[in-house]
């Protein structure tokens, strides 16, 4: 009977994993899903300061392979492939070895012992589910939510759902559709990855999880939260200025790839207002150079051609229109991080964007 259970490749993207691996290993030792149906696939991206973690993994994790842990596979990389590129190495391994599912596992988190069963049951019972996300809780504040499904704003912004809210204060269905699945932890079907491609490595960092959720939704599949499955995340909001470059660059890429031209035209006025506000905010917070660098990227004809090619491919494969694609989009931006929240957004930007979206979504019939 156990041989009939789906095979799951847990893809762990290592990036200076030494501070986190003890918790990861301790959690996997307690895994209730049959370990002979699981592979722990470690893709090691070398850290610019600390270098490769391969030797550490070989000395501390490999001796447990197939004994206290599931089979452990190390896939060392010579250079940092980024979040999407690193995960793609693990995806290809899962495809080559005929696994049924991949479970993406963030560097700085760990699974609950019974995390896999509810996710797999949901996806086995409903073949229209393309991605299933566990309830991601903060650690060590395990009574607080990190994300119960990420929120996708109609202008390409993205953020954690219900960040830092007590988990008891939010009620959920056993399986519940969400805006998009967090890349920190999610279960995906290998056959979909094989048929429709892996993550887009050109994103490198940020929004690659949003892009793939939109890809799955554009194909007519659902993205869901399964709250009985839990992942613990040592989440911290990075204040590295470089992240703002990728966030701003990549959200334009998402919109260009997925929104129909008529939708982009409809959203252009409010997008202009948002850009003016973001420029002011970036100047006040000290990342204006990164914001302008994102604009510079999009003024390069070579880059525009690259993303127009991506758009052509996505538009050719999609099976639903923008009305369905944007059905889970939110109208306001809610940042729990006080360092990026501001009165201009809260009292002017959000009400304006909410009213605009109230009108726009009623006009989008395509």
C-alpha positions as a Markdown table, in Angstrom:
| # | Residue | x | y | z |
|---|---|---|---|---|
| 1 | Unk | 0.0 | 0.0 | 0.0 |
| 2 | Unk | 2.8 | 2.4 | 0.9 |
| 3 | Unk | 4.3 | 1.9 | -2.6 |
| 4 | Unk | 1.2 | 3.6 | -4.0 |
| 5 | Unk | 1.7 | 6.8 | -2.2 |
| 6 | Unk | 2.9 | 9.7 | -4.3 |
| 7 | Unk | 6.6 | 10.4 | -4.3 |
| 8 | Unk | 7.6 | 13.8 | -3.0 |
| 9 | Unk | 10.9 | 15.7 | -3.6 |
| 10 | Unk | 11.4 | 18.3 | -0.9 |
| 11 | Unk | 13.6 | 20.9 | -2.6 |
| 12 | Unk | 15.6 | 22.8 | 0.0 |
| 13 | Unk | 17.3 | 25.8 | -1.4 |
| 14 | Unk | 20.5 | 26.2 | 0.6 |
| 15 | Unk | 22.1 | 29.6 | 0.9 |
| 16 | Unk | 24.5 | 29.6 | 3.9 |
| 17 | Unk | 22.2 | 27.0 | 5.5 |
| 18 | Unk | 24.4 | 26.4 | 8.6 |
| 19 | Unk | 22.3 | 28.6 | 11.0 |
| 20 | Unk | 19.1 | 26.8 | 10.0 |
| 21 | Unk | 20.0 | 23.1 | 9.2 |
| 22 | Unk | 19.7 | 21.7 | 12.7 |
| 23 | Unk | 16.0 | 22.7 | 12.8 |
| 24 | Unk | 15.4 | 21.4 | 9.3 |
| 25 | Unk | 17.0 | 18.0 | 10.1 |
| 26 | Unk | 15.2 | 17.7 | 13.4 |
| 27 | Unk | 11.9 | 18.4 | 11.7 |
| 28 | Unk | 12.5 | 15.9 | 8.8 |
| 29 | Unk | 13.4 | 13.2 | 11.3 |
| 30 | Unk | 9.9 | 13.5 | 12.7 |
| 31 | Unk | 8.2 | 13.4 | 9.3 |
| 32 | Unk | 5.1 | 11.2 | 9.4 |
| 33 | Unk | 4.9 | 10.7 | 5.7 |
| 34 | Unk | 6.7 | 7.5 | 4.7 |
| 35 | Unk | 10.4 | 8.4 | 4.3 |
| 36 | Unk | 10.9 | 5.9 | 1.5 |
| 37 | Unk | 8.5 | 8.0 | -0.6 |
| 38 | Unk | 10.4 | 11.3 | 0.0 |
| 39 | Unk | 13.7 | 12.7 | -1.2 |
| 40 | Unk | 15.4 | 15.6 | 0.5 |
| 41 | Unk | 17.0 | 17.5 | -2.4 |
| 42 | Unk | 19.4 | 20.1 | -1.3 |
| 43 | Unk | 20.4 | 22.7 | -4.0 |
| 44 | Unk | 23.3 | 24.7 | -2.6 |
| 45 | Unk | 23.7 | 28.3 | -3.9 |
| 46 | Unk | 27.1 | 29.6 | -2.8 |
| 47 | Unk | 26.8 | 32.6 | -0.6 |
| 48 | Unk | 28.9 | 35.7 | -1.6 |
| 49 | Unk | 30.3 | 36.0 | 1.9 |
| 50 | Unk | 30.3 | 32.5 | 3.4 |
| 51 | Unk | 30.7 | 30.5 | 0.2 |
| 52 | Unk | 29.5 | 26.9 | -0.3 |
| 53 | Unk | 27.8 | 24.9 | 2.4 |
| 54 | Unk | 28.4 | 21.6 | 0.6 |
| 55 | Unk | 31.1 | 20.4 | 3.0 |
| 56 | Unk | 29.0 | 21.2 | 6.0 |
| 57 | Unk | 26.0 | 19.3 | 4.5 |
| 58 | Unk | 28.2 | 16.3 | 3.6 |
| 59 | Unk | 29.5 | 16.1 | 7.2 |
| 60 | Unk | 26.3 | 16.7 | 9.1 |
| 61 | Unk | 23.4 | 15.7 | 6.9 |
| 62 | Unk | 24.5 | 13.0 | 4.5 |
| 63 | Unk | 25.3 | 10.4 | 7.3 |
| 64 | Unk | 21.6 | 10.5 | 8.1 |
| 65 | Unk | 20.4 | 9.8 | 4.6 |
| 66 | Unk | 18.1 | 6.9 | 4.3 |
| 67 | Unk | 18.5 | 6.2 | 8.0 |
| 68 | Unk | 16.9 | 8.9 | 10.2 |
| 69 | Unk | 16.2 | 11.1 | 7.2 |
| 70 | Unk | 14.7 | 10.4 | 3.8 |
| 71 | Unk | 17.2 | 9.9 | 0.9 |
| 72 | Unk | 19.4 | 13.0 | 0.8 |
| 73 | Unk | 20.6 | 14.4 | -2.5 |
| 74 | Unk | 23.1 | 17.3 | -2.8 |
| 75 | Unk | 23.1 | 19.4 | -5.9 |
| 76 | Unk | 26.0 | 21.9 | -5.5 |
| 77 | Unk | 26.1 | 24.9 | -7.7 |
| 78 | Unk | 29.2 | 26.8 | -8.8 |
| 79 | Unk | 27.4 | 30.2 | -8.8 |
| 80 | Unk | 24.3 | 31.7 | -7.1 |
| 81 | Unk | 21.4 | 30.9 | -9.5 |
| 82 | Unk | 19.0 | 32.9 | -7.4 |
| 83 | Unk | 15.7 | 31.7 | -6.0 |
| 84 | Unk | 14.1 | 30.6 | -9.2 |
| 85 | Unk | 17.2 | 29.2 | -10.9 |
| 86 | Unk | 18.1 | 27.2 | -7.8 |
| 87 | Unk | 14.7 | 25.7 | -7.4 |
| 88 | Unk | 14.7 | 24.8 | -11.1 |
| 89 | Unk | 17.7 | 22.6 | -10.5 |
| 90 | Unk | 15.7 | 20.6 | -8.0 |
| 91 | Unk | 12.7 | 20.5 | -10.3 |
| 92 | Unk | 14.7 | 19.0 | -13.0 |
| 93 | Unk | 16.0 | 16.3 | -10.6 |
| 94 | Unk | 12.4 | 15.5 | -9.6 |
| 95 | Unk | 11.4 | 15.2 | -13.3 |
| 96 | Unk | 14.4 | 13.0 | -14.1 |
| 97 | Unk | 13.6 | 10.7 | -11.2 |
| 98 | Unk | 9.9 | 10.5 | -11.8 |
| 99 | Unk | 8.6 | 12.1 | -8.7 |
| 100 | Unk | 4.9 | 13.1 | -8.4 |
| 101 | Unk | 5.2 | 16.3 | -6.4 |
| 102 | Unk | 7.8 | 18.9 | -5.4 |
| 103 | Unk | 7.6 | 20.7 | -2.0 |
| 104 | Unk | 9.6 | 23.9 | -2.1 |
| 105 | Unk | 11.3 | 24.5 | 1.3 |
| 106 | Unk | 12.8 | 27.8 | 2.2 |
| 107 | Unk | 16.3 | 28.0 | 3.6 |
| 108 | Unk | 15.2 | 29.5 | 6.9 |
| 109 | Unk | 12.2 | 27.4 | 7.8 |
| 110 | Unk | 11.1 | 23.8 | 8.7 |
| 111 | Unk | 8.1 | 21.6 | 8.3 |
| 112 | Unk | 5.6 | 20.3 | 10.9 |
| 113 | Unk | 5.8 | 16.5 | 11.2 |
| 114 | Unk | 2.4 | 16.0 | 9.4 |
| 115 | Unk | 2.8 | 18.8 | 6.9 |
| 116 | Unk | 2.8 | 16.7 | 3.7 |
| 117 | Unk | -0.3 | 14.6 | 4.2 |
| 118 | Unk | -3.0 | 17.3 | 4.1 |
| 119 | Unk | -1.4 | 19.0 | 1.1 |
| 120 | Unk | -1.1 | 15.8 | -0.9 |
| 121 | Unk | -4.7 | 14.7 | 0.1 |
| 122 | Unk | -6.1 | 18.0 | -1.1 |
| 123 | Unk | -4.3 | 17.8 | -4.5 |
| 124 | Unk | -5.0 | 14.1 | -5.0 |
| 125 | Unk | -8.7 | 14.7 | -4.2 |
| 126 | Unk | -9.0 | 17.7 | -6.6 |
| 127 | Unk | -7.0 | 17.6 | -9.8 |
| 128 | Unk | -7.9 | 21.2 | -10.6 |
| 129 | Unk | -5.6 | 22.3 | -7.8 |
| 130 | Unk | -2.2 | 23.3 | -9.3 |
| 131 | Unk | -0.5 | 24.6 | -6.1 |
| 132 | Unk | -1.2 | 24.0 | -2.5 |
| 133 | Unk | 0.4 | 26.2 | 0.3 |
| 134 | Unk | 0.6 | 25.2 | 4.0 |
| 135 | Unk | -0.2 | 27.6 | 6.7 |
| 136 | Unk | 3.1 | 29.4 | 7.2 |
| 137 | Unk | 3.6 | 30.5 | 10.8 |
| 138 | Unk | 6.3 | 32.7 | 12.3 |
| 139 | Unk | 9.0 | 31.1 | 14.4 |
| 140 | Unk | 9.5 | 31.3 | 17.3 |
| 141 | Unk | 6.2 | 33.2 | 17.5 |
| 142 | Unk | 4.3 | 30.2 | 16.4 |
| 143 | Unk | 0.9 | 31.7 | 17.4 |
| 144 | Unk | 1.4 | 34.4 | 14.7 |
| 145 | Unk | 0.8 | 34.0 | 10.9 |
| 146 | Unk | 3.6 | 34.7 | 8.5 |
| 147 | Unk | 1.3 | 34.2 | 5.5 |
| 148 | Unk | -1.9 | 32.3 | 5.0 |
| 149 | Unk | -1.7 | 32.9 | 1.3 |
| 150 | Unk | 0.0 | 35.9 | -0.3 |
| 151 | Unk | -1.9 | 38.9 | -1.6 |
| 152 | Unk | -1.6 | 40.1 | -5.2 |
| 153 | Unk | -2.4 | 43.7 | -5.9 |
| 154 | Unk | -3.7 | 44.5 | -9.4 |
| 155 | Unk | -0.7 | 46.8 | -10.1 |
| 156 | Unk | 1.7 | 44.0 | -9.5 |
| 157 | Unk | 2.6 | 44.6 | -5.9 |
| 158 | Unk | 2.6 | 41.5 | -3.6 |
| 159 | Unk | 2.8 | 41.0 | 0.1 |
| 160 | Unk | 2.2 | 38.4 | 2.9 |
| 161 | Unk | -1.5 | 37.7 | 3.8 |
| 162 | Unk | -2.4 | 38.4 | 7.4 |
| 163 | Unk | 1.2 | 38.9 | 8.5 |
| 164 | Unk | 1.6 | 38.8 | 12.3 |
| 165 | Unk | -2.1 | 38.2 | 13.0 |
| 166 | Unk | -2.8 | 35.5 | 15.7 |
| 167 | Unk | -3.7 | 32.3 | 13.9 |
| 168 | Unk | -6.8 | 31.8 | 16.0 |
| 169 | Unk | -8.2 | 35.2 | 14.9 |
| 170 | Unk | -8.5 | 34.1 | 11.2 |
| 171 | Unk | -11.0 | 31.4 | 10.2 |
| 172 | Unk | -10.3 | 29.2 | 7.1 |
| 173 | Unk | -11.9 | 26.5 | 5.1 |
| 174 | Unk | -10.2 | 23.1 | 5.0 |
| 175 | Unk | -9.1 | 24.0 | 1.4 |
| 176 | Unk | -9.3 | 27.7 | 0.5 |
| 177 | Unk | -8.4 | 29.6 | -2.7 |
| 178 | Unk | -5.8 | 32.3 | -2.2 |
| 179 | Unk | -4.3 | 35.1 | -4.2 |
| 180 | Unk | -1.0 | 33.3 | -4.8 |
| 181 | Unk | 1.2 | 30.8 | -3.0 |
| 182 | Unk | 4.3 | 31.9 | -1.1 |
| 183 | Unk | 7.6 | 30.6 | -2.4 |
| 184 | Unk | 8.6 | 29.9 | 1.2 |
| 185 | Unk | 6.7 | 26.6 | 1.2 |
| 186 | Unk | 4.3 | 25.1 | -1.4 |
| 187 | Unk | 3.5 | 21.8 | -3.1 |
| 188 | Unk | 3.4 | 21.6 | -6.9 |
| 189 | Unk | 2.6 | 18.9 | -9.4 |
| 190 | Unk | 5.6 | 17.6 | -11.3 |
| 191 | Unk | 3.5 | 16.9 | -14.4 |
| 192 | Unk | 2.5 | 20.6 | -14.6 |
| 193 | Unk | 6.1 | 21.7 | -14.2 |
| 194 | Unk | 7.2 | 19.3 | -16.9 |
| 195 | Unk | 4.4 | 20.3 | -19.3 |
| 196 | Unk | 4.4 | 24.1 | -18.8 |
| 197 | Unk | 7.9 | 24.8 | -17.7 |
| 198 | Unk | 9.8 | 25.5 | -14.5 |
| 199 | Unk | 10.1 | 28.8 | -12.7 |
| 200 | Unk | 11.3 | 31.8 | -14.7 |
| 201 | Unk | 15.0 | 32.2 | -13.9 |
| 202 | Unk | 15.1 | 35.8 | -15.3 |
| 203 | Unk | 13.2 | 36.9 | -12.2 |
| 204 | Unk | 16.2 | 35.8 | -10.1 |
| 205 | Unk | 14.7 | 37.2 | -6.9 |
| 206 | Unk | 11.1 | 38.2 | -5.9 |
| 207 | Unk | 7.8 | 37.7 | -7.7 |
| 208 | Unk | 8.9 | 34.4 | -9.2 |
| 209 | Unk | 6.3 | 32.7 | -7.0 |
| 210 | Unk | 3.7 | 35.2 | -8.0 |
| 211 | Unk | 4.5 | 34.6 | -11.7 |
| 212 | Unk | 4.2 | 30.9 | -11.4 |
| 213 | Unk | 0.9 | 31.1 | -9.5 |
| 214 | Unk | -0.5 | 33.4 | -12.2 |
| 215 | Unk | 0.8 | 30.9 | -14.8 |
| 216 | Unk | -1.1 | 28.1 | -13.1 |
| 217 | Unk | -4.2 | 30.2 | -12.7 |
| 218 | Unk | -4.0 | 31.3 | -16.4 |
| 219 | Unk | -4.1 | 27.6 | -17.3 |
| 220 | Unk | -7.4 | 27.2 | -15.3 |
| 221 | Unk | -6.0 | 25.6 | -12.1 |
| 222 | Unk | -6.6 | 26.7 | -8.6 |
| 223 | Unk | -4.1 | 27.9 | -6.0 |
| 224 | Unk | -5.1 | 27.0 | -2.5 |
| 225 | Unk | -4.2 | 27.2 | 1.2 |
| 226 | Unk | -4.5 | 24.0 | 3.3 |
| 227 | Unk | -4.4 | 25.3 | 6.8 |
| 228 | Unk | -4.0 | 21.8 | 8.5 |
| 229 | Unk | -0.5 | 21.7 | 6.9 |
| 230 | Unk | 2.0 | 23.9 | 8.7 |
| 231 | Unk | 5.4 | 25.3 | 7.9 |
| 232 | Unk | 7.4 | 27.4 | 10.4 |
| 233 | Unk | 9.4 | 30.3 | 9.0 |
| 234 | Unk | 12.1 | 32.4 | 10.7 |
| 235 | Unk | 10.9 | 35.3 | 8.7 |
| 236 | Unk | 12.6 | 38.7 | 8.7 |
| 237 | Unk | 12.0 | 41.6 | 6.4 |
| 238 | Unk | 15.2 | 42.3 | 4.5 |
| 239 | Unk | 16.1 | 45.9 | 4.2 |
| 240 | Unk | 18.7 | 45.3 | 1.5 |
| 241 | Unk | 18.2 | 48.0 | -1.0 |
| 242 | Unk | 18.9 | 45.7 | -3.9 |
| 243 | Unk | 15.6 | 43.8 | -3.2 |
| 244 | Unk | 13.7 | 47.0 | -4.2 |
| 245 | Unk | 15.3 | 46.9 | -7.6 |
| 246 | Unk | 14.1 | 43.3 | -8.2 |
| 247 | Unk | 10.6 | 43.9 | -6.7 |
| 248 | Unk | 10.0 | 47.0 | -8.9 |
| 249 | Unk | 11.6 | 45.5 | -12.0 |
| 250 | Unk | 9.7 | 42.2 | -11.7 |
| 251 | Unk | 6.3 | 43.5 | -11.0 |
| 252 | Unk | 6.4 | 45.3 | -14.3 |
| 253 | Unk | 7.4 | 42.0 | -15.9 |
| 254 | Unk | 4.5 | 40.2 | -14.3 |
| 255 | Unk | 2.0 | 42.7 | -15.6 |
| 256 | Unk | 3.5 | 42.7 | -19.1 |
| 257 | Unk | 3.5 | 38.9 | -19.3 |
| 258 | Unk | 0.0 | 38.3 | -18.1 |
| 259 | Unk | -2.3 | 41.3 | -18.5 |
| 260 | Unk | -4.0 | 41.8 | -21.9 |
| 261 | Unk | -3.2 | 45.1 | -23.6 |
| 262 | Unk | -6.7 | 46.5 | -22.9 |
| 263 | Unk | -6.2 | 45.8 | -19.2 |
| 264 | Unk | -2.9 | 47.5 | -19.2 |
| 265 | Unk | -4.4 | 50.5 | -20.9 |
| 266 | Unk | -7.3 | 50.6 | -18.4 |
| 267 | Unk | -4.9 | 50.6 | -15.5 |
| 268 | Unk | -2.4 | 53.1 | -16.9 |
| 269 | Unk | -3.8 | 56.2 | -15.2 |
| 270 | Unk | -3.8 | 54.7 | -11.7 |
| 271 | Unk | -0.4 | 53.1 | -12.4 |
| 272 | Unk | 1.0 | 56.5 | -13.1 |
| 273 | Unk | -0.3 | 57.8 | -9.8 |
| 274 | Unk | 1.3 | 54.9 | -8.0 |
| 275 | Unk | 4.6 | 55.5 | -9.7 |
| 276 | Unk | 4.7 | 59.1 | -8.6 |
| 277 | Unk | 4.0 | 58.0 | -5.0 |
| 278 | Unk | 6.7 | 55.2 | -5.2 |
| 279 | Unk | 9.3 | 57.7 | -6.5 |
| 280 | Unk | 8.6 | 60.0 | -3.6 |
| 281 | Unk | 8.6 | 57.1 | -1.1 |
| 282 | Unk | 11.9 | 55.7 | -2.6 |
| 283 | Unk | 13.5 | 59.1 | -2.3 |
| 284 | Unk | 12.5 | 59.4 | 1.4 |
| 285 | Unk | 13.6 | 55.9 | 2.3 |
| 286 | Unk | 16.9 | 55.9 | 0.4 |
| 287 | Unk | 16.3 | 53.5 | -2.4 |
| 288 | Unk | 15.6 | 56.0 | -5.2 |
| 289 | Unk | 18.7 | 54.7 | -7.2 |
| 290 | Unk | 17.3 | 51.2 | -7.2 |
| 291 | Unk | 13.9 | 52.5 | -8.3 |
| 292 | Unk | 15.5 | 54.4 | -11.2 |
| 293 | Unk | 17.6 | 51.4 | -12.1 |
| 294 | Unk | 14.4 | 49.4 | -12.5 |
| 295 | Unk | 13.2 | 52.0 | -15.0 |
| 296 | Unk | 16.6 | 51.9 | -16.8 |
| 297 | Unk | 16.2 | 48.1 | -17.2 |
| 298 | Unk | 12.9 | 48.6 | -19.0 |
| 299 | Unk | 14.2 | 51.3 | -21.3 |
| 300 | Unk | 16.7 | 48.8 | -22.7 |
| 301 | Unk | 15.2 | 47.4 | -26.0 |
| 302 | Unk | 16.9 | 44.1 | -25.5 |
| 303 | Unk | 15.1 | 43.6 | -22.2 |
| 304 | Unk | 11.8 | 44.6 | -23.7 |
| 305 | Unk | 12.2 | 42.1 | -26.5 |
| 306 | Unk | 13.0 | 39.3 | -23.9 |
| 307 | Unk | 9.8 | 40.0 | -21.9 |
| 308 | Unk | 7.6 | 40.4 | -25.0 |
| 309 | Unk | 8.8 | 37.0 | -26.0 |
| 310 | Unk | 7.7 | 35.7 | -22.5 |
| 311 | Unk | 4.4 | 37.5 | -23.0 |
| 312 | Unk | 3.8 | 35.8 | -26.3 |
| 313 | Unk | 4.4 | 32.4 | -24.8 |
| 314 | Unk | 2.2 | 33.0 | -21.8 |
| 315 | Unk | -0.7 | 34.5 | -23.9 |
| 316 | Unk | -0.5 | 31.5 | -26.3 |
| 317 | Unk | -0.9 | 28.9 | -23.5 |
| 318 | Unk | -3.4 | 30.7 | -21.2 |
| 319 | Unk | -7.0 | 29.3 | -21.0 |
| 320 | Unk | -8.7 | 32.0 | -19.0 |
| 321 | Unk | -9.2 | 35.7 | -19.5 |
| 322 | Unk | -8.2 | 38.6 | -17.3 |
| 323 | Unk | -11.5 | 38.6 | -15.4 |
| 324 | Unk | -10.7 | 35.2 | -14.0 |
| 325 | Unk | -7.0 | 35.8 | -13.7 |
| 326 | Unk | -7.6 | 38.9 | -11.6 |
| 327 | Unk | -10.4 | 37.4 | -9.6 |
| 328 | Unk | -8.2 | 37.2 | -6.4 |
| 329 | Unk | -6.4 | 40.5 | -6.9 |
| 330 | Unk | -6.7 | 42.9 | -4.0 |
| 331 | Unk | -7.4 | 46.7 | -4.2 |
| 332 | Unk | -5.2 | 48.0 | -1.4 |
| 333 | Unk | -1.7 | 47.5 | -0.2 |
| 334 | Unk | -1.3 | 46.4 | 3.5 |
| 335 | Unk | 2.3 | 46.4 | 4.9 |
| 336 | Unk | 2.6 | 45.3 | 8.5 |
| 337 | Unk | 6.3 | 46.3 | 8.5 |
| 338 | Unk | 6.2 | 49.7 | 10.0 |
| 339 | Unk | 9.4 | 50.8 | 8.2 |
| 340 | Unk | 7.5 | 50.7 | 4.8 |
| 341 | Unk | 4.0 | 51.7 | 5.9 |
| 342 | Unk | 3.2 | 55.4 | 5.6 |
| 343 | Unk | 0.2 | 57.8 | 6.0 |
| 344 | Unk | 0.3 | 58.8 | 2.3 |
| 345 | Unk | -0.4 | 55.2 | 1.3 |
| 346 | Unk | -2.9 | 54.5 | 4.1 |
| 347 | Unk | -5.0 | 57.6 | 3.8 |
| 348 | Unk | -4.7 | 58.7 | 0.1 |
| 349 | Unk | -3.1 | 55.9 | -2.0 |
| 350 | Unk | -5.2 | 53.0 | -0.8 |
| 351 | Unk | -8.6 | 54.7 | -0.9 |
| 352 | Unk | -7.8 | 56.0 | -4.4 |
| 353 | Unk | -6.6 | 52.6 | -5.6 |
| 354 | Unk | -9.7 | 50.9 | -4.1 |
| 355 | Unk | -12.1 | 53.1 | -5.8 |
| 356 | Unk | -10.3 | 52.8 | -9.1 |
| 357 | Unk | -10.3 | 49.0 | -8.9 |
| 358 | Unk | -14.0 | 48.9 | -7.9 |
| 359 | Unk | -14.7 | 50.6 | -11.3 |
| 360 | Unk | -12.0 | 48.8 | -13.3 |
| 361 | Unk | -13.0 | 45.2 | -12.3 |
| 362 | Unk | -16.5 | 45.9 | -13.5 |
| 363 | Unk | -15.3 | 47.0 | -16.9 |
| 364 | Unk | -13.0 | 44.0 | -17.4 |
| 365 | Unk | -15.2 | 41.5 | -19.1 |
| 366 | Unk | -12.4 | 39.9 | -21.2 |
